[in-house]
């Protein structure tokens, strides 16, 4: 499962990839290859799997997804600060 959120464009995050088994492994592999943070949350995946591609997430899971996005933004900020300090 993959989500995309562009605040200037989207009202809420959208599902951009989903799959199970080998396809899920490929999605994870591709995400790691491109430095995209991976979050393992089976309960959230079960909810998101019911959505269509590019469908916005439902309001009922805004809080959970917001917490995940906040964590990812924090990691990205720390990474960028670290890179600037090294260079």
HTML snippet that shows the backbone in 3Dmol.js (N, CA, C, O; Angstrom):
<script src="https://3Dmol.org/build/3Dmol-min.js"></script>
<div id="view" style="width:600px;height:400px;position:relative"></div>
<script>
const pdb = `
ATOM      1  N   UNK A   1       0.848  -1.160   0.000  1.00  0.00           N
ATOM      2  CA  UNK A   1       0.000   0.000   0.000  1.00  0.00           C
ATOM      3  C   UNK A   1       0.900   1.231   0.000  1.00  0.00           C
ATOM      4  O   UNK A   1       1.891   1.291   0.727  1.00  0.00           O
ATOM      5  N   UNK A   2       0.548   2.189  -0.807  1.00  0.00           N
ATOM      6  CA  UNK A   2       1.295   3.450  -0.838  1.00  0.00           C
ATOM      7  C   UNK A   2       0.306   4.606  -0.859  1.00  0.00           C
ATOM      8  O   UNK A   2      -0.742   4.541  -1.502  1.00  0.00           O
ATOM      9  N   UNK A   3       0.662   5.658  -0.145  1.00  0.00           N
ATOM     10  CA  UNK A   3      -0.149   6.866  -0.106  1.00  0.00           C
ATOM     11  C   UNK A   3       0.650   8.032  -0.663  1.00  0.00           C
ATOM     12  O   UNK A   3       1.878   8.061  -0.581  1.00  0.00           O
ATOM     13  N   UNK A   4      -0.060   8.980  -1.222  1.00  0.00           N
ATOM     14  CA  UNK A   4       0.549  10.227  -1.693  1.00  0.00           C
ATOM     15  C   UNK A   4      -0.269  11.369  -1.110  1.00  0.00           C
ATOM     16  O   UNK A   4      -1.498  11.324  -1.076  1.00  0.00           O
ATOM     17  N   UNK A   5       0.443  12.393  -0.654  1.00  0.00           N
ATOM     18  CA  UNK A   5      -0.262  13.566  -0.143  1.00  0.00           C
ATOM     19  C   UNK A   5       0.486  14.821  -0.564  1.00  0.00           C
ATOM     20  O   UNK A   5       1.632  15.040  -0.170  1.00  0.00           O
ATOM     21  N   UNK A   6      -0.176  15.633  -1.362  1.00  0.00           N
ATOM     22  CA  UNK A   6       0.375  16.911  -1.800  1.00  0.00           C
ATOM     23  C   UNK A   6      -0.577  17.978  -1.246  1.00  0.00           C
ATOM     24  O   UNK A   6      -1.646  18.209  -1.810  1.00  0.00           O
ATOM     25  N   UNK A   7      -0.188  18.629  -0.138  1.00  0.00           N
ATOM     26  CA  UNK A   7      -1.101  19.563   0.534  1.00  0.00           C
ATOM     27  C   UNK A   7      -1.704  20.624  -0.379  1.00  0.00           C
ATOM     28  O   UNK A   7      -2.867  20.992  -0.210  1.00  0.00           O
ATOM     29  N   UNK A   8      -0.939  21.118  -1.337  1.00  0.00           N
ATOM     30  CA  UNK A   8      -1.445  22.159  -2.230  1.00  0.00           C
ATOM     31  C   UNK A   8      -2.492  21.630  -3.219  1.00  0.00           C
ATOM     32  O   UNK A   8      -3.254  22.400  -3.804  1.00  0.00           O
ATOM     33  N   UNK A   9      -2.516  20.320  -3.393  1.00  0.00           N
ATOM     34  CA  UNK A   9      -3.359  19.715  -4.422  1.00  0.00           C
ATOM     35  C   UNK A   9      -4.461  18.815  -3.855  1.00  0.00           C
ATOM     36  O   UNK A   9      -5.576  18.793  -4.376  1.00  0.00           O
ATOM     37  N   UNK A  10      -4.150  18.085  -2.804  1.00  0.00           N
ATOM     38  CA  UNK A  10      -5.062  17.081  -2.259  1.00  0.00           C
ATOM     39  C   UNK A  10      -5.722  17.557  -0.965  1.00  0.00           C
ATOM     40  O   UNK A  10      -5.096  18.231  -0.147  1.00  0.00           O
ATOM     41  N   UNK A  11      -6.994  17.197  -0.794  1.00  0.00           N
ATOM     42  CA  UNK A  11      -7.672  17.462   0.480  1.00  0.00           C
ATOM     43  C   UNK A  11      -7.224  16.466   1.539  1.00  0.00           C
ATOM     44  O   UNK A  11      -7.191  16.781   2.729  1.00  0.00           O
ATOM     45  N   UNK A  12      -6.880  15.266   1.099  1.00  0.00           N
ATOM     46  CA  UNK A  12      -6.455  14.193   1.996  1.00  0.00           C
ATOM     47  C   UNK A  12      -5.511  13.275   1.216  1.00  0.00           C
ATOM     48  O   UNK A  12      -5.497  13.299  -0.015  1.00  0.00           O
ATOM     49  N   UNK A  13      -4.711  12.455   1.941  1.00  0.00           N
ATOM     50  CA  UNK A  13      -3.847  11.498   1.241  1.00  0.00           C
ATOM     51  C   UNK A  13      -4.664  10.566   0.353  1.00  0.00           C
ATOM     52  O   UNK A  13      -5.823  10.263   0.638  1.00  0.00           O
ATOM     53  N   UNK A  14      -4.036  10.123  -0.721  1.00  0.00           N
ATOM     54  CA  UNK A  14      -4.682   9.222  -1.680  1.00  0.00           C
ATOM     55  C   UNK A  14      -3.893   7.922  -1.789  1.00  0.00           C
ATOM     56  O   UNK A  14      -2.675   7.902  -1.611  1.00  0.00           O
ATOM     57  N   UNK A  15      -4.604   6.842  -2.084  1.00  0.00           N
ATOM     58  CA  UNK A  15      -3.980   5.542  -2.318  1.00  0.00           C
ATOM     59  C   UNK A  15      -3.366   5.571  -3.723  1.00  0.00           C
ATOM     60  O   UNK A  15      -4.062   5.835  -4.703  1.00  0.00           O
ATOM     61  N   UNK A  16      -2.070   5.301  -3.813  1.00  0.00           N
ATOM     62  CA  UNK A  16      -1.413   5.316  -5.124  1.00  0.00           C
ATOM     63  C   UNK A  16      -0.880   3.958  -5.556  1.00  0.00           C
ATOM     64  O   UNK A  16      -0.532   3.767  -6.721  1.00  0.00           O
ATOM     65  N   UNK A  17      -0.814   3.010  -4.618  1.00  0.00           N
ATOM     66  CA  UNK A  17      -0.385   1.652  -4.981  1.00  0.00           C
ATOM     67  C   UNK A  17      -0.910   0.700  -3.914  1.00  0.00           C
ATOM     68  O   UNK A  17      -0.969   1.038  -2.732  1.00  0.00           O
ATOM     69  N   UNK A  18      -1.287  -0.482  -4.350  1.00  0.00           N
ATOM     70  CA  UNK A  18      -1.689  -1.499  -3.389  1.00  0.00           C
ATOM     71  C   UNK A  18      -1.509  -2.869  -4.020  1.00  0.00           C
ATOM     72  O   UNK A  18      -1.565  -3.030  -5.239  1.00  0.00           O
ATOM     73  N   UNK A  19      -1.294  -3.841  -3.163  1.00  0.00           N
ATOM     74  CA  UNK A  19      -1.100  -5.199  -3.642  1.00  0.00           C
ATOM     75  C   UNK A  19      -0.834  -6.110  -2.467  1.00  0.00           C
ATOM     76  O   UNK A  19      -0.672  -5.655  -1.335  1.00  0.00           O
ATOM     77  N   UNK A  20      -0.791  -7.395  -2.742  1.00  0.00           N
ATOM     78  CA  UNK A  20      -0.480  -8.364  -1.704  1.00  0.00           C
ATOM     79  C   UNK A  20       0.543  -9.345  -2.244  1.00  0.00           C
ATOM     80  O   UNK A  20       0.772  -9.428  -3.451  1.00  0.00           O
ATOM     81  N   UNK A  21       1.144 -10.075  -1.341  1.00  0.00           N
ATOM     82  CA  UNK A  21       2.121 -11.080  -1.737  1.00  0.00           C
ATOM     83  C   UNK A  21       3.322 -10.480  -2.441  1.00  0.00           C
ATOM     84  O   UNK A  21       3.929  -9.525  -1.956  1.00  0.00           O
ATOM     85  N   UNK A  22       3.659 -11.048  -3.589  1.00  0.00           N
ATOM     86  CA  UNK A  22       4.830 -10.604  -4.348  1.00  0.00           C
ATOM     87  C   UNK A  22       4.694  -9.150  -4.779  1.00  0.00           C
ATOM     88  O   UNK A  22       5.672  -8.402  -4.757  1.00  0.00           O
ATOM     89  N   UNK A  23       3.497  -8.745  -5.170  1.00  0.00           N
ATOM     90  CA  UNK A  23       3.288  -7.357  -5.578  1.00  0.00           C
ATOM     91  C   UNK A  23       3.554  -6.407  -4.409  1.00  0.00           C
ATOM     92  O   UNK A  23       4.182  -5.363  -4.593  1.00  0.00           O
ATOM     93  N   UNK A  24       3.086  -6.755  -3.216  1.00  0.00           N
ATOM     94  CA  UNK A  24       3.341  -5.927  -2.031  1.00  0.00           C
ATOM     95  C   UNK A  24       4.841  -5.833  -1.759  1.00  0.00           C
ATOM     96  O   UNK A  24       5.356  -4.764  -1.430  1.00  0.00           O
ATOM     97  N   UNK A  25       5.528  -6.951  -1.899  1.00  0.00           N
ATOM     98  CA  UNK A  25       6.985  -6.954  -1.699  1.00  0.00           C
ATOM     99  C   UNK A  25       7.671  -6.025  -2.698  1.00  0.00           C
ATOM    100  O   UNK A  25       8.614  -5.320  -2.338  1.00  0.00           O
ATOM    101  N   UNK A  26       7.211  -6.016  -3.943  1.00  0.00           N
ATOM    102  CA  UNK A  26       7.779  -5.142  -4.969  1.00  0.00           C
ATOM    103  C   UNK A  26       7.514  -3.665  -4.648  1.00  0.00           C
ATOM    104  O   UNK A  26       8.384  -2.817  -4.850  1.00  0.00           O
ATOM    105  N   UNK A  27       6.311  -3.363  -4.147  1.00  0.00           N
ATOM    106  CA  UNK A  27       5.987  -1.985  -3.770  1.00  0.00           C
ATOM    107  C   UNK A  27       6.927  -1.525  -2.655  1.00  0.00           C
ATOM    108  O   UNK A  27       7.464  -0.418  -2.706  1.00  0.00           O
ATOM    109  N   UNK A  28       7.121  -2.376  -1.653  1.00  0.00           N
ATOM    110  CA  UNK A  28       8.015  -2.047  -0.536  1.00  0.00           C
ATOM    111  C   UNK A  28       9.448  -1.882  -1.031  1.00  0.00           C
ATOM    112  O   UNK A  28      10.135  -0.935  -0.650  1.00  0.00           O
ATOM    113  N   UNK A  29       9.895  -2.799  -1.874  1.00  0.00           N
ATOM    114  CA  UNK A  29      11.253  -2.740  -2.433  1.00  0.00           C
ATOM    115  C   UNK A  29      11.464  -1.435  -3.207  1.00  0.00           C
ATOM    116  O   UNK A  29      12.490  -0.772  -3.055  1.00  0.00           O
ATOM    117  N   UNK A  30      10.502  -1.083  -4.021  1.00  0.00           N
ATOM    118  CA  UNK A  30      10.596   0.145  -4.811  1.00  0.00           C
ATOM    119  C   UNK A  30      10.617   1.377  -3.906  1.00  0.00           C
ATOM    120  O   UNK A  30      11.386   2.310  -4.133  1.00  0.00           O
ATOM    121  N   UNK A  31       9.773   1.371  -2.889  1.00  0.00           N
ATOM    122  CA  UNK A  31       9.759   2.480  -1.935  1.00  0.00           C
ATOM    123  C   UNK A  31      11.103   2.637  -1.249  1.00  0.00           C
ATOM    124  O   UNK A  31      11.618   3.750  -1.148  1.00  0.00           O
ATOM    125  N   UNK A  32      11.681   1.537  -0.776  1.00  0.00           N
ATOM    126  CA  UNK A  32      12.987   1.591  -0.117  1.00  0.00           C
ATOM    127  C   UNK A  32      14.060   2.087  -1.074  1.00  0.00           C
ATOM    128  O   UNK A  32      14.926   2.875  -0.693  1.00  0.00           O
ATOM    129  N   UNK A  33      14.001   1.626  -2.309  1.00  0.00           N
ATOM    130  CA  UNK A  33      14.988   2.027  -3.316  1.00  0.00           C
ATOM    131  C   UNK A  33      14.986   3.540  -3.523  1.00  0.00           C
ATOM    132  O   UNK A  33      16.026   4.143  -3.788  1.00  0.00           O
ATOM    133  N   UNK A  34      13.804   4.142  -3.398  1.00  0.00           N
ATOM    134  CA  UNK A  34      13.673   5.581  -3.625  1.00  0.00           C
ATOM    135  C   UNK A  34      13.660   6.390  -2.330  1.00  0.00           C
ATOM    136  O   UNK A  34      13.329   7.576  -2.334  1.00  0.00           O
ATOM    137  N   UNK A  35      14.022   5.740  -1.220  1.00  0.00           N
ATOM    138  CA  UNK A  35      14.114   6.444   0.054  1.00  0.00           C
ATOM    139  C   UNK A  35      12.788   6.854   0.655  1.00  0.00           C
ATOM    140  O   UNK A  35      12.729   7.796   1.445  1.00  0.00           O
ATOM    141  N   UNK A  36      11.724   6.159   0.292  1.00  0.00           N
ATOM    142  CA  UNK A  36      10.406   6.465   0.825  1.00  0.00           C
ATOM    143  C   UNK A  36      10.240   5.711   2.145  1.00  0.00           C
ATOM    144  O   UNK A  36      10.441   4.497   2.191  1.00  0.00           O
ATOM    145  N   UNK A  37       9.877   6.416   3.216  1.00  0.00           N
ATOM    146  CA  UNK A  37       9.713   5.736   4.507  1.00  0.00           C
ATOM    147  C   UNK A  37       8.614   4.677   4.440  1.00  0.00           C
ATOM    148  O   UNK A  37       7.585   4.868   3.792  1.00  0.00           O
ATOM    149  N   UNK A  38       8.853   3.560   5.121  1.00  0.00           N
ATOM    150  CA  UNK A  38       7.923   2.438   5.142  1.00  0.00           C
ATOM    151  C   UNK A  38       7.340   2.332   6.551  1.00  0.00           C
ATOM    152  O   UNK A  38       8.078   2.366   7.536  1.00  0.00           O
ATOM    153  N   UNK A  39       6.027   2.203   6.643  1.00  0.00           N
ATOM    154  CA  UNK A  39       5.336   2.044   7.926  1.00  0.00           C
ATOM    155  C   UNK A  39       4.582   0.730   7.879  1.00  0.00           C
ATOM    156  O   UNK A  39       3.779   0.512   6.972  1.00  0.00           O
ATOM    157  N   UNK A  40       4.826  -0.147   8.839  1.00  0.00           N
ATOM    158  CA  UNK A  40       4.148  -1.443   8.900  1.00  0.00           C
ATOM    159  C   UNK A  40       2.974  -1.344   9.870  1.00  0.00           C
ATOM    160  O   UNK A  40       3.169  -1.274  11.084  1.00  0.00           O
ATOM    161  N   UNK A  41       1.759  -1.340   9.334  1.00  0.00           N
ATOM    162  CA  UNK A  41       0.551  -1.235  10.154  1.00  0.00           C
ATOM    163  C   UNK A  41      -0.547  -2.074   9.501  1.00  0.00           C
ATOM    164  O   UNK A  41      -1.339  -1.554   8.715  1.00  0.00           O
ATOM    165  N   UNK A  42      -0.598  -3.374   9.823  1.00  0.00           N
ATOM    166  CA  UNK A  42      -1.567  -4.274   9.182  1.00  0.00           C
ATOM    167  C   UNK A  42      -3.022  -3.822   9.294  1.00  0.00           C
ATOM    168  O   UNK A  42      -3.788  -3.992   8.346  1.00  0.00           O
ATOM    169  N   UNK A  43      -3.415  -3.253  10.427  1.00  0.00           N
ATOM    170  CA  UNK A  43      -4.808  -2.809  10.588  1.00  0.00           C
ATOM    171  C   UNK A  43      -5.123  -1.670   9.624  1.00  0.00           C
ATOM    172  O   UNK A  43      -6.202  -1.634   9.033  1.00  0.00           O
ATOM    173  N   UNK A  44      -4.183  -0.742   9.465  1.00  0.00           N
ATOM    174  CA  UNK A  44      -4.382   0.370   8.532  1.00  0.00           C
ATOM    175  C   UNK A  44      -4.406  -0.140   7.096  1.00  0.00           C
ATOM    176  O   UNK A  44      -5.217   0.312   6.289  1.00  0.00           O
ATOM    177  N   UNK A  45      -3.537  -1.062   6.780  1.00  0.00           N
ATOM    178  CA  UNK A  45      -3.513  -1.641   5.433  1.00  0.00           C
ATOM    179  C   UNK A  45      -4.843  -2.297   5.103  1.00  0.00           C
ATOM    180  O   UNK A  45      -5.334  -2.184   3.979  1.00  0.00           O
ATOM    181  N   UNK A  46      -5.422  -2.976   6.069  1.00  0.00           N
ATOM    182  CA  UNK A  46      -6.716  -3.634   5.851  1.00  0.00           C
ATOM    183  C   UNK A  46      -7.791  -2.604   5.472  1.00  0.00           C
ATOM    184  O   UNK A  46      -8.617  -2.863   4.597  1.00  0.00           O
ATOM    185  N   UNK A  47      -7.779  -1.451   6.123  1.00  0.00           N
ATOM    186  CA  UNK A  47      -8.739  -0.392   5.798  1.00  0.00           C
ATOM    187  C   UNK A  47      -8.444   0.191   4.422  1.00  0.00           C
ATOM    188  O   UNK A  47      -9.350   0.362   3.607  1.00  0.00           O
ATOM    189  N   UNK A  48      -7.172   0.498   4.168  1.00  0.00           N
ATOM    190  CA  UNK A  48      -6.785   1.135   2.909  1.00  0.00           C
ATOM    191  C   UNK A  48      -7.000   0.221   1.705  1.00  0.00           C
ATOM    192  O   UNK A  48      -7.265   0.699   0.602  1.00  0.00           O
ATOM    193  N   UNK A  49      -6.888  -1.082   1.912  1.00  0.00           N
ATOM    194  CA  UNK A  49      -7.057  -2.042   0.817  1.00  0.00           C
ATOM    195  C   UNK A  49      -8.469  -1.994   0.230  1.00  0.00           C
ATOM    196  O   UNK A  49      -8.684  -2.418  -0.905  1.00  0.00           O
ATOM    197  N   UNK A  50      -9.418  -1.486   0.989  1.00  0.00           N
ATOM    198  CA  UNK A  50     -10.792  -1.396   0.519  1.00  0.00           C
ATOM    199  C   UNK A  50     -11.024  -0.193  -0.393  1.00  0.00           C
ATOM    200  O   UNK A  50     -12.067  -0.093  -1.039  1.00  0.00           O
ATOM    201  N   UNK A  51     -10.057   0.716  -0.444  1.00  0.00           N
ATOM    202  CA  UNK A  51     -10.201   1.927  -1.253  1.00  0.00           C
ATOM    203  C   UNK A  51      -9.752   1.677  -2.689  1.00  0.00           C
ATOM    204  O   UNK A  51      -8.939   0.790  -2.949  1.00  0.00           O
ATOM    205  N   UNK A  52     -10.285   2.461  -3.612  1.00  0.00           N
ATOM    206  CA  UNK A  52      -9.868   2.410  -5.008  1.00  0.00           C
ATOM    207  C   UNK A  52      -8.597   3.237  -5.195  1.00  0.00           C
ATOM    208  O   UNK A  52      -8.261   4.074  -4.357  1.00  0.00           O
ATOM    209  N   UNK A  53      -7.906   2.995  -6.287  1.00  0.00           N
ATOM    210  CA  UNK A  53      -6.720   3.785  -6.605  1.00  0.00           C
ATOM    211  C   UNK A  53      -7.087   5.263  -6.706  1.00  0.00           C
ATOM    212  O   UNK A  53      -8.113   5.625  -7.281  1.00  0.00           O
ATOM    213  N   UNK A  54      -6.247   6.091  -6.148  1.00  0.00           N
ATOM    214  CA  UNK A  54      -6.366   7.555  -6.147  1.00  0.00           C
ATOM    215  C   UNK A  54      -7.569   8.063  -5.362  1.00  0.00           C
ATOM    216  O   UNK A  54      -7.889   9.251  -5.414  1.00  0.00           O
ATOM    217  N   UNK A  55      -8.231   7.176  -4.640  1.00  0.00           N
ATOM    218  CA  UNK A  55      -9.316   7.602  -3.756  1.00  0.00           C
ATOM    219  C   UNK A  55      -8.709   8.204  -2.499  1.00  0.00           C
ATOM    220  O   UNK A  55      -7.729   7.685  -1.966  1.00  0.00           O
ATOM    221  N   UNK A  56      -9.297   9.305  -2.023  1.00  0.00           N
ATOM    222  CA  UNK A  56      -8.825   9.909  -0.785  1.00  0.00           C
ATOM    223  C   UNK A  56      -9.187   9.013   0.391  1.00  0.00           C
ATOM    224  O   UNK A  56     -10.206   8.323   0.379  1.00  0.00           O
ATOM    225  N   UNK A  57      -8.328   9.040   1.409  1.00  0.00           N
ATOM    226  CA  UNK A  57      -8.621   8.244   2.592  1.00  0.00           C
ATOM    227  C   UNK A  57      -9.875   8.802   3.276  1.00  0.00           C
ATOM    228  O   UNK A  57     -10.148   9.998   3.177  1.00  0.00           O
ATOM    229  N   UNK A  58     -10.635   7.953   3.964  1.00  0.00           N
ATOM    230  CA  UNK A  58     -11.849   8.430   4.635  1.00  0.00           C
ATOM    231  C   UNK A  58     -11.514   9.214   5.907  1.00  0.00           C
ATOM    232  O   UNK A  58     -10.488   8.969   6.541  1.00  0.00           O
ATOM    233  N   UNK A  59     -12.380  10.153   6.272  1.00  0.00           N
ATOM    234  CA  UNK A  59     -12.153  10.950   7.483  1.00  0.00           C
ATOM    235  C   UNK A  59     -11.935  10.110   8.741  1.00  0.00           C
ATOM    236  O   UNK A  59     -11.251  10.551   9.665  1.00  0.00           O
ATOM    237  N   UNK A  60     -12.503   8.919   8.788  1.00  0.00           N
ATOM    238  CA  UNK A  60     -12.383   8.072   9.983  1.00  0.00           C
ATOM    239  C   UNK A  60     -10.942   7.663  10.289  1.00  0.00           C
ATOM    240  O   UNK A  60     -10.640   7.280  11.420  1.00  0.00           O
ATOM    241  N   UNK A  61     -10.049   7.738   9.299  1.00  0.00           N
ATOM    242  CA  UNK A  61      -8.647   7.369   9.566  1.00  0.00           C
ATOM    243  C   UNK A  61      -7.689   8.554   9.400  1.00  0.00           C
ATOM    244  O   UNK A  61      -6.474   8.363   9.360  1.00  0.00           O
ATOM    245  N   UNK A  62      -8.223   9.764   9.305  1.00  0.00           N
ATOM    246  CA  UNK A  62      -7.372  10.958   9.201  1.00  0.00           C
ATOM    247  C   UNK A  62      -6.336  11.003  10.329  1.00  0.00           C
ATOM    248  O   UNK A  62      -5.153  11.234  10.077  1.00  0.00           O
ATOM    249  N   UNK A  63      -6.776  10.785  11.559  1.00  0.00           N
ATOM    250  CA  UNK A  63      -5.876  10.913  12.698  1.00  0.00           C
ATOM    251  C   UNK A  63      -4.716   9.929  12.609  1.00  0.00           C
ATOM    252  O   UNK A  63      -3.564  10.306  12.825  1.00  0.00           O
ATOM    253  N   UNK A  64      -5.011   8.678  12.294  1.00  0.00           N
ATOM    254  CA  UNK A  64      -3.960   7.656  12.197  1.00  0.00           C
ATOM    255  C   UNK A  64      -2.963   8.021  11.099  1.00  0.00           C
ATOM    256  O   UNK A  64      -1.752   7.972  11.311  1.00  0.00           O
ATOM    257  N   UNK A  65      -3.477   8.385   9.931  1.00  0.00           N
ATOM    258  CA  UNK A  65      -2.603   8.725   8.807  1.00  0.00           C
ATOM    259  C   UNK A  65      -1.834  10.015   9.109  1.00  0.00           C
ATOM    260  O   UNK A  65      -0.665  10.134   8.743  1.00  0.00           O
ATOM    261  N   UNK A  66      -2.474  10.975   9.768  1.00  0.00           N
ATOM    262  CA  UNK A  66      -1.787  12.221  10.131  1.00  0.00           C
ATOM    263  C   UNK A  66      -0.612  11.945  11.062  1.00  0.00           C
ATOM    264  O   UNK A  66       0.446  12.557  10.920  1.00  0.00           O
ATOM    265  N   UNK A  67      -0.786  11.037  12.004  1.00  0.00           N
ATOM    266  CA  UNK A  67       0.301  10.675  12.922  1.00  0.00           C
ATOM    267  C   UNK A  67       1.460  10.042  12.158  1.00  0.00           C
ATOM    268  O   UNK A  67       2.625  10.332  12.429  1.00  0.00           O
ATOM    269  N   UNK A  68       1.133   9.184  11.210  1.00  0.00           N
ATOM    270  CA  UNK A  68       2.177   8.541  10.400  1.00  0.00           C
ATOM    271  C   UNK A  68       2.901   9.587   9.560  1.00  0.00           C
ATOM    272  O   UNK A  68       4.131   9.591   9.502  1.00  0.00           O
ATOM    273  N   UNK A  69       2.151  10.472   8.909  1.00  0.00           N
ATOM    274  CA  UNK A  69       2.770  11.518   8.085  1.00  0.00           C
ATOM    275  C   UNK A  69       3.630  12.458   8.936  1.00  0.00           C
ATOM    276  O   UNK A  69       4.712  12.860   8.507  1.00  0.00           O
ATOM    277  N   UNK A  70       3.164  12.807  10.127  1.00  0.00           N
ATOM    278  CA  UNK A  70       3.951  13.667  11.014  1.00  0.00           C
ATOM    279  C   UNK A  70       5.268  12.991  11.371  1.00  0.00           C
ATOM    280  O   UNK A  70       6.316  13.635  11.403  1.00  0.00           O
ATOM    281  N   UNK A  71       5.210  11.697  11.637  1.00  0.00           N
ATOM    282  CA  UNK A  71       6.430  10.944  11.954  1.00  0.00           C
ATOM    283  C   UNK A  71       7.384  10.937  10.755  1.00  0.00           C
ATOM    284  O   UNK A  71       8.590  11.126  10.913  1.00  0.00           O
ATOM    285  N   UNK A  72       6.839  10.721   9.571  1.00  0.00           N
ATOM    286  CA  UNK A  72       7.664  10.702   8.365  1.00  0.00           C
ATOM    287  C   UNK A  72       8.278  12.072   8.103  1.00  0.00           C
ATOM    288  O   UNK A  72       9.461  12.163   7.775  1.00  0.00           O
ATOM    289  N   UNK A  73       7.490  13.144   8.241  1.00  0.00           N
ATOM    290  CA  UNK A  73       8.018  14.494   8.045  1.00  0.00           C
ATOM    291  C   UNK A  73       9.130  14.783   9.040  1.00  0.00           C
ATOM    292  O   UNK A  73      10.125  15.419   8.692  1.00  0.00           O
ATOM    293  N   UNK A  74       8.971  14.323  10.272  1.00  0.00           N
ATOM    294  CA  UNK A  74       9.988  14.522  11.305  1.00  0.00           C
ATOM    295  C   UNK A  74      11.289  13.804  10.922  1.00  0.00           C
ATOM    296  O   UNK A  74      12.380  14.361  11.048  1.00  0.00           O
ATOM    297  N   UNK A  75      11.154  12.577  10.461  1.00  0.00           N
ATOM    298  CA  UNK A  75      12.333  11.811  10.033  1.00  0.00           C
ATOM    299  C   UNK A  75      13.018  12.522   8.863  1.00  0.00           C
ATOM    300  O   UNK A  75      14.241  12.660   8.848  1.00  0.00           O
ATOM    301  N   UNK A  76      12.231  12.969   7.886  1.00  0.00           N
ATOM    302  CA  UNK A  76      12.796  13.673   6.730  1.00  0.00           C
ATOM    303  C   UNK A  76      13.520  14.946   7.159  1.00  0.00           C
ATOM    304  O   UNK A  76      14.605  15.241   6.656  1.00  0.00           O
ATOM    305  N   UNK A  77      12.929  15.700   8.084  1.00  0.00           N
ATOM    306  CA  UNK A  77      13.544  16.932   8.570  1.00  0.00           C
ATOM    307  C   UNK A  77      14.863  16.636   9.271  1.00  0.00           C
ATOM    308  O   UNK A  77      15.859  17.325   9.050  1.00  0.00           O
ATOM    309  N   UNK A  78      14.868  15.608  10.119  1.00  0.00           N
ATOM    310  CA  UNK A  78      16.099  15.218  10.819  1.00  0.00           C
ATOM    311  C   UNK A  78      17.163  14.791   9.825  1.00  0.00           C
ATOM    312  O   UNK A  78      18.337  15.127   9.982  1.00  0.00           O
ATOM    313  N   UNK A  79      16.757  14.054   8.807  1.00  0.00           N
ATOM    314  CA  UNK A  79      17.694  13.589   7.774  1.00  0.00           C
ATOM    315  C   UNK A  79      18.290  14.773   7.020  1.00  0.00           C
ATOM    316  O   UNK A  79      19.496  14.817   6.778  1.00  0.00           O
ATOM    317  N   UNK A  80      17.442  15.733   6.647  1.00  0.00           N
ATOM    318  CA  UNK A  80      17.915  16.905   5.922  1.00  0.00           C
ATOM    319  C   UNK A  80      18.851  17.743   6.788  1.00  0.00           C
ATOM    320  O   UNK A  80      19.861  18.248   6.297  1.00  0.00           O
ATOM    321  N   UNK A  81      18.525  17.897   8.077  1.00  0.00           N
ATOM    322  CA  UNK A  81      19.388  18.643   8.999  1.00  0.00           C
ATOM    323  C   UNK A  81      20.730  17.963   9.140  1.00  0.00           C
ATOM    324  O   UNK A  81      21.765  18.628   9.181  1.00  0.00           O
ATOM    325  N   UNK A  82      20.722  16.636   9.214  1.00  0.00           N
ATOM    326  CA  UNK A  82      21.950  15.864   9.331  1.00  0.00           C
ATOM    327  C   UNK A  82      22.803  16.053   8.074  1.00  0.00           C
ATOM    328  O   UNK A  82      24.011  16.274   8.165  1.00  0.00           O
ATOM    329  N   UNK A  83      22.169  15.966   6.900  1.00  0.00           N
ATOM    330  CA  UNK A  83      22.911  16.123   5.640  1.00  0.00           C
ATOM    331  C   UNK A  83      23.540  17.498   5.552  1.00  0.00           C
ATOM    332  O   UNK A  83      24.678  17.623   5.101  1.00  0.00           O
ATOM    333  N   UNK A  84      22.817  18.552   5.978  1.00  0.00           N
ATOM    334  CA  UNK A  84      23.348  19.911   5.918  1.00  0.00           C
ATOM    335  C   UNK A  84      24.530  20.070   6.860  1.00  0.00           C
ATOM    336  O   UNK A  84      25.491  20.770   6.540  1.00  0.00           O
ATOM    337  N   UNK A  85      24.465  19.430   8.011  1.00  0.00           N
ATOM    338  CA  UNK A  85      25.559  19.504   8.979  1.00  0.00           C
ATOM    339  C   UNK A  85      26.805  18.785   8.508  1.00  0.00           C
ATOM    340  O   UNK A  85      27.917  19.147   8.893  1.00  0.00           O
ATOM    341  N   UNK A  86      26.627  17.765   7.674  1.00  0.00           N
ATOM    342  CA  UNK A  86      27.765  16.979   7.154  1.00  0.00           C
ATOM    343  C   UNK A  86      28.424  17.655   5.975  1.00  0.00           C
ATOM    344  O   UNK A  86      29.607  17.432   5.719  1.00  0.00           O
ATOM    345  N   UNK A  87      27.671  18.495   5.234  1.00  0.00           N
ATOM    346  CA  UNK A  87      28.193  19.029   3.990  1.00  0.00           C
ATOM    347  C   UNK A  87      28.653  20.387   4.161  1.00  0.00           C
ATOM    348  O   UNK A  87      29.130  21.003   3.207  1.00  0.00           O
TER     349      UNK A  87
END
`;
const viewer = $3Dmol.createViewer("view");
viewer.addModel(pdb, "pdb");
viewer.setStyle({}, {cartoon: {color: "spectrum"}});
viewer.zoomTo();
viewer.render();
</script>
